Each structure stands twice: as structure tokens, then as C-alpha cells.
Amino acid sequence: MGKILTRPELEGGATVNGTEIIDSSGNWTGGGSTAPTALASGKVPYGVNNLPVAKTLGATFTSTTPAAALDLANPVFSGTGLTAAGQVMTTTDNQTMTLNQCAGMWLIPATGSHAPMLILSNTAVTGAPAVLTVQGTAATDSGAYKIVSHPTGSGTVTPTYS
């Protein structure tokens, strides 16, 4: 099987076994009086099955924004009591969660005495205190806490060609 020529190669001329078949303007010169049917225009078709190759590729992203902010009324997890050790928060109550289930969620002390913390990771636990690695100021708090997920929007990507 022969080499598949790219558009820049075709525009710069092409040869087969030392014979020029396409000149530098993209015109058929490959011997014989007429170009193959696919080349009847006298110009080299680009692409597959003589379909033109897009000169510009792009995409349009259409999205919807989340309907609301963090839903504090419907936490994914909640409980009472947090202890801090560096950037690690451990619940003093028991939880059941899978490994990193809370990553990307927010840990919010309900008393408002401490700022919300972004959860980076968590251990898998079943009926045991949860261990959460957080970004933010970790602080021990004996009050209630909530773990809430960030609402997400939706969107579609539509390819564009010209």
C-alpha cells in the first residue's frame, strides 16, 4: 500500500516513482490526458471519499448553570463532632462511605464557628468515624456538621467544521 499524502504534501506537489503526478498548485499532471474521475475538477480532492477536509475544527459548548447554590437542607452526610489533626478531620460519630466518595464535597460545621472546608479525599468506612483530608482551616468542633455536594450543571459539546 502506498503512502497517504497529507494536504500540505499535496499542495506542494507529489510524485510517484519519480514522476510528478500533482504540481505545486494541486493540479493533476500524472500522465495521460485526463485525471481520474475523482480528479475531474483538475484539483486534488482532500479527505476521504473525495469529501473536503475541514479547514477549521472547533466546538460549541452549550451549558446550563446549576439551579441553586449548595443545598444545605439536604446534605449527603451529617453528624455531630469533628476532631482536627493538621489537614485531617475525623468525625466523632459513625458514618458509612466509600473511598473518596466525598472528594470535591464541602464539609460545613453547622455552628458557623469555622469556615467550610473542601474535602480532598476520605477513607472508606462502614459504621466507623470517617477520616477526611480537607483544604482549608481544619478545626475541632463538637457541634453538628454537614457534608454537601456542589451542584452541577449540564452541557453538550457540538463539533463545528468550516
C-alpha positions in Angstrom: 0.0 0.0 0.0 1.3 3.5 -0.9 1.8 6.4 1.4 -1.3 8.6 2.2 -0.4 12.2 1.4 -1.3 15.0 3.7 -2.9 18.2 2.4 0.4 20.2 2.8 2.2 17.5 0.9 -0.4 17.5 -1.9 -0.4 21.3 -2.2 3.4 21.2 -2.5 3.2 18.7 -5.4 3.5 14.9 -5.3 5.4 12.3 -7.2 5.0 8.6 -7.6 8.1 6.6 -8.5 9.9 9.8 -9.5 7.1 11.0 -11.8 5.3 14.2 -10.8 1.5 13.5 -10.6 0.4 16.7 -8.9 2.1 20.0 -9.4 2.7 22.6 -6.7 -0.7 24.2 -7.4 -2.5 20.9 -6.8 -3.2 20.3 -10.5 -3.2 16.7 -11.9 -0.1 16.1 -14.0 0.1 12.3 -13.6 0.3 11.2 -17.2 -2.5 10.6 -19.6 -4.7 13.3 -21.0 -7.2 13.3 -18.2 -7.3 13.0 -14.5 -9.1 10.1 -12.8 -12.8 10.6 -12.4 -12.3 11.6 -8.7 -10.0 14.3 -10.0 -12.2 15.6 -12.9 -12.1 19.1 -11.5 -8.4 19.1 -12.2 -7.7 19.7 -8.5 -6.7 17.1 -5.9 -9.6 16.2 -3.6 -8.7 16.3 0.0 -10.0 13.9 2.6 -11.7 10.5 2.5 -14.1 9.5 -0.4 -13.4 12.9 -2.0 -15.1 14.8 0.8 -13.3 18.0 1.7 -11.3 18.2 4.9 -12.4 20.9 7.3 -10.1 23.8 7.3 -11.1 24.8 10.8 -12.2 22.5 13.5 -13.9 23.8 16.6 -16.6 23.1 19.1 -19.5 24.9 20.6 -20.3 24.2 24.3 -23.8 24.8 25.5 -24.5 24.6 29.2 -26.9 25.2 31.9 -25.8 26.6 35.2 -26.8 24.9 38.4 -30.2 25.7 39.7 -29.1 26.6 43.2 -26.1 27.0 45.5 -25.0 24.4 47.9 -28.1 22.5 49.2 -27.6 22.7 53.0 -31.1 21.4 53.6 -30.2 18.0 52.0 -26.6 17.0 53.0 -25.1 13.9 51.6 -23.8 13.1 55.2 -24.4 14.8 58.5 -23.5 14.2 62.1 -22.1 15.7 65.3 -18.5 16.3 66.2 -15.2 16.8 64.3 -11.6 16.5 65.5 -8.8 18.1 63.6 -5.2 16.9 63.2 -3.4 19.1 60.6 -5.5 18.9 57.4 -7.3 15.7 58.6 -10.7 15.9 60.0 -12.2 12.9 61.7 -15.9 12.6 62.6 -16.6 11.6 66.2 -19.8 9.8 65.1 -20.0 6.8 62.8 -20.5 7.0 59.0 -20.6 4.6 56.1 -18.9 5.9 52.9 -16.8 4.5 50.1 -13.3 5.6 49.3 -13.2 9.2 48.1 -17.0 9.4 47.9 -16.8 12.8 49.5 -13.9 14.2 47.4 -14.9 17.5 46.0 -17.7 18.0 48.5 -17.8 20.6 51.2 -17.5 19.9 55.0 -19.5 22.6 56.7 -19.6 23.0 60.5 -23.2 23.9 61.1 -22.5 26.1 64.1 -20.8 28.6 61.7 -17.9 28.8 64.1 -15.5 27.6 61.4 -15.2 28.2 57.6 -16.3 25.5 55.2 -13.6 23.1 54.1 -13.2 21.4 50.7 -12.8 17.7 51.1 -9.9 16.4 49.1 -10.2 12.7 50.0 -11.7 10.3 52.5 -11.2 6.8 53.7 -13.7 4.0 53.2 -15.6 3.3 56.4 -18.6 1.2 57.5 -20.1 2.2 60.8 -17.0 4.0 62.0 -15.7 7.5 62.2 -14.9 9.0 58.8 -11.4 10.4 58.1 -11.5 13.3 55.7 -8.5 15.2 54.3 -9.5 18.8 53.7 -8.3 22.1 52.2 -9.0 25.0 54.5 -8.6 25.7 58.1 -9.3 22.5 60.0 -10.5 22.9 63.5 -12.0 20.7 66.2 -15.8 21.3 66.6 -18.1 19.5 68.9 -21.2 20.8 67.1 -23.2 19.5 64.1 -21.6 19.3 60.7 -22.9 18.7 57.1 -21.2 17.3 54.1 -22.8 18.7 51.0 -22.1 18.2 47.3 -21.6 21.0 44.9 -24.5 21.2 42.4 -23.5 20.6 38.8 -25.0 22.0 35.6 -25.3 20.1 32.3 -24.0 20.7 28.9 -23.3 19.4 25.4 -20.4 19.8 23.0 -21.2 20.2 19.3 -18.3 19.9 16.9 -18.1 22.7 14.2 -16.4 22.5 10.9 -15.7 25.1 8.2 
